[in-house]
Amino acid sequence: MSTRATGTRAANGALELRRNFSQAPGELWKYLVDSECLALWFGSWSGNPYTGAVDMVLLAEEGRPSARVEILECDRTGFVLKVRTGEGSQTWQLELFIETSVDGSELIFQMPGIDPAMAGSVGPGWEFYLDRLAMAAAGGDPAGVVFEPDYYPALSGYYDQLFRP
C-alpha cells in the first residue's frame, strides 16, 4: 500500500478521500455495514441499527475502545452511509458514498467539520483505515497496514497544511 497523502479539501470544507475497488457497489457496501466485514478493517458493531444507533468496538486501535455510533442515513440502494460519533467538541460526522466506476466502484469518504488543529492526525488516520479497507476487500491481511510511522507522522504535515486556517 502506498502511504502517500491522497486527501483533498472538498468545496464544503470537508476532508475527502477516494478509493477505487474492483468490487461492484453492492459487494463493497458489505464492508461498510455488515459487522463481520467491517471488522476485517475497522471494527465490529453490536445492537439494533433500526434504533438509529449501534455500539462500535474499534478493533485496530490500541485497547480496542468502544463508541456509540448514531446512524444518520443508511441508504442501501443509493449506497450512502452517514454516521456521527462522539460528544460535544469531539463529535465527528462521517459520510461515505459508493459510486459505480468502469472497473467496479469508487468509495468517496468525507468528514465535514474537521477541526484544523486535528487534521494532522485525523487525515493520516483515515488514509490508514481506507487502505486497510482496500487490503481487506482485495482479500489481503489489513494487519500489514501499519499506522506508525507509515501514516503518522509521515502524512501529518500534508494534512496540517491542507487544513491550515
SULLINDA-V87772 format. One record per residue. N is the residue number from 1. PHI is phi as a letter, one per 30 degrees, with the letter a starting at -180 (none if undefined). PSI is psi in whole degrees, -180 to 180 (* if undefined). Layout:
N/PHI/PSI
N/PHI/PSI
This chain:
1/none/141
2/d/141
3/c/31
4/d/150
5/d/131
6/b/-7
7/d/154
8/b/171
9/c/113
10/d/165
11/e/-31
12/d/6
13/i/-4
14/d/151
15/d/133
16/b/131
17/b/146
18/b/144
19/b/142
20/c/143
21/b/151
22/d/-18
23/d/150
24/d/157
25/e/-41
26/d/-35
27/d/-44
28/d/-35
29/e/-38
30/e/-34
31/d/-11
32/c/-30
33/c/-24
34/d/124
35/e/-40
36/d/-41
37/d/-39
38/d/-34
39/d/-21
40/d/-28
41/b/-18
42/b/-69
43/a/169
44/c/153
45/b/157
46/b/161
47/j/-173
48/c/108
49/d/-20
50/d/-12
51/d/-12
52/j/3
53/a/154
54/b/165
55/c/127
56/c/137
57/c/121
58/d/99
59/d/-23
60/c/0
61/c/146
62/e/132
63/i/-5
64/h/63
65/d/160
66/c/158
67/a/148
68/d/130
69/c/119
70/d/129
71/c/112
72/d/-37
73/a/135
74/b/92
75/c/100
76/d/-20
77/c/-33
78/c/-5
79/h/54
80/b/128
81/b/124
82/b/128
83/b/163
84/b/141
85/b/160
86/j/-179
87/b/150
88/h/-131
89/d/-10
90/c/25
91/d/131
92/c/133
93/c/134
94/b/134
95/b/125
96/b/133
97/b/136
98/c/128
99/c/149
100/d/137
101/b/173
102/e/-41
103/c/1
104/l/-92
105/a/162
106/b/131
107/c/128
108/c/118
109/c/130
110/b/143
111/b/93
112/d/155
113/i/25
114/d/135
115/d/118
116/e/-31
117/d/-19
118/c/-4
119/e/-35
120/d/-18
121/c/-34
122/d/-45
123/e/-53
124/e/-34
125/d/-44
126/d/-32
127/e/-47
128/e/-51
129/d/-40
130/d/-31
131/d/-34
132/d/-41
133/d/-46
134/e/-41
135/d/-46
136/d/-45
137/d/-28
138/d/-1
139/i/10
140/c/-174
141/c/108
142/d/-18
143/d/-19
144/d/-11
145/d/116
146/c/123
147/d/-54
148/c/131
149/c/4
150/d/-40
151/c/-46
152/b/123
153/c/3
154/e/-39
155/c/0
156/e/-46
157/e/-40
158/e/-47
159/d/-34
160/e/-46
161/d/-43
162/d/-36
163/c/17
164/d/129
165/d/*
